[in-house]
Amino acid sequence: MKWTDTSEIASALTKKFADIDPHVIRHTQLHAWVLELYHFNDEPDNHDDNMLKTIQKQWIGEFEKANLN
């Protein structure tokens, strides 16, 4: 996975951190957790704030969908 794979990253975060509410995650923590993902193999600094915002937004969407069931 690369930073540009935002939906894949969001899905992986949803699975790995199922009990975490992504609404309250700071971008510094989000960055660290993305780097910990098993299939993530991009450069740590090869992103911008918009990518982190997009990842968090998609993660929130998946989190909310999962908690509706």
C-alpha positions as CSV (number, residue, x, y, z in Angstrom):
1,M,0.0,0.0,0.0
2,K,1.0,3.5,-0.7
3,W,-0.2,6.8,0.8
4,T,-2.4,7.3,-2.3
5,D,-4.3,4.1,-1.5
6,T,-6.5,5.9,1.0
7,S,-9.5,3.6,0.9
8,E,-7.3,0.5,1.4
9,I,-5.6,2.2,4.3
10,A,-8.9,3.2,5.9
11,S,-10.1,-0.4,5.6
12,A,-6.9,-1.8,7.1
13,L,-7.2,0.7,10.0
14,T,-10.8,-0.2,10.5
15,K,-9.8,-3.9,10.9
16,K,-6.7,-3.3,13.0
17,F,-8.2,-0.7,15.3
18,A,-11.8,-1.8,15.4
19,D,-12.4,-0.4,18.9
20,I,-10.9,3.0,18.2
21,D,-13.2,5.9,17.3
22,P,-11.4,7.7,14.4
23,H,-13.1,10.9,15.2
24,V,-10.7,11.6,18.1
25,I,-7.4,10.5,16.4
26,R,-4.9,13.3,15.8
27,H,-3.0,13.2,12.5
28,T,0.3,12.5,14.3
29,Q,-1.2,9.3,15.7
30,L,-2.9,8.4,12.4
31,H,0.4,8.8,10.6
32,A,2.1,6.5,13.0
33,W,-0.6,3.8,12.7
34,V,-0.5,3.9,8.9
35,L,3.2,3.2,9.0
36,E,2.5,0.2,11.3
37,L,0.1,-1.4,8.8
38,Y,1.5,-4.7,7.5
39,H,1.1,-4.1,3.8
40,F,2.1,-0.4,3.9
41,N,5.4,0.1,2.0
42,D,5.7,3.7,1.1
43,E,8.1,6.4,2.4
44,P,7.0,7.8,5.7
45,D,7.0,11.4,4.6
46,N,5.5,10.8,1.1
47,H,2.1,12.3,2.1
48,D,0.4,15.6,2.8
49,D,-2.2,16.7,5.3
50,N,-5.0,16.3,2.7
51,M,-4.1,12.6,2.4
52,L,-4.3,12.2,6.2
53,K,-7.7,14.0,6.2
54,T,-9.0,11.8,3.4
55,I,-7.8,8.6,5.2
56,Q,-9.4,9.8,8.4
57,K,-12.7,10.7,6.7
58,Q,-12.9,7.3,5.0
59,W,-12.1,5.5,8.2
60,I,-14.8,7.5,10.0
61,G,-17.2,6.4,7.2
62,E,-16.3,2.8,7.7
63,F,-16.5,3.1,11.5
64,E,-19.9,4.7,11.4
65,K,-21.2,2.1,8.9
66,A,-19.9,-0.8,11.1
67,N,-21.5,0.7,14.2
68,L,-24.9,1.0,12.6
69,N,-25.2,-2.8,12.5
